[in-house]
Amino acid sequence: MGATTMTKADLSDIYRDYIACLNKQDWSNLGQFVHEEVHYNGERIGLSGYREMLEGDFRAIPDLYFDIHLLISEPPRVASRLRFDCTPKGILFGLHVNGKRVSFTENVFYEFRDERIEKVWSVIDKAAIESQL
């Protein structure tokens, strides 16, 4: 199914399966959802770099859970607002959270190629975290 034949529902389903993969920390299947040449915020980090980034997120936030609050599918792109309610250890995004429970959101946009994420643009609401500290 190429980008031209992928429906909004198909892309939404793939995205929801990707988020489920993250929440299970099922790193061996990450390549099923993320392209080998993935770019994150304009930088090519590749699948291995993307996996390392996510693994680091889970180390910093052991109770990390990606909660989809808004999902818009317009093939080959997805826009999502993710909500997090978690307890990071130590420093998060340069902020000394030190085990305090915080809630914040991430607005993230994805571009798919061959049914896998090739580009990611992410904006995290750091101000929301700052206001809770």
Secondary structure, DSSP 8 states (H G I E B T S, - for coil): --TTT--HHHHHHHHHHHHHHHHTT-GGGGGGTEEEEEEETTEE-HHHHHHHHHHHHHHH-TT---EEEEEEEETTEEEEEEEEEE---SEETTEE-TT--EEEEEEEEEEEETTEEEEEEEEE-HHHHHHH-
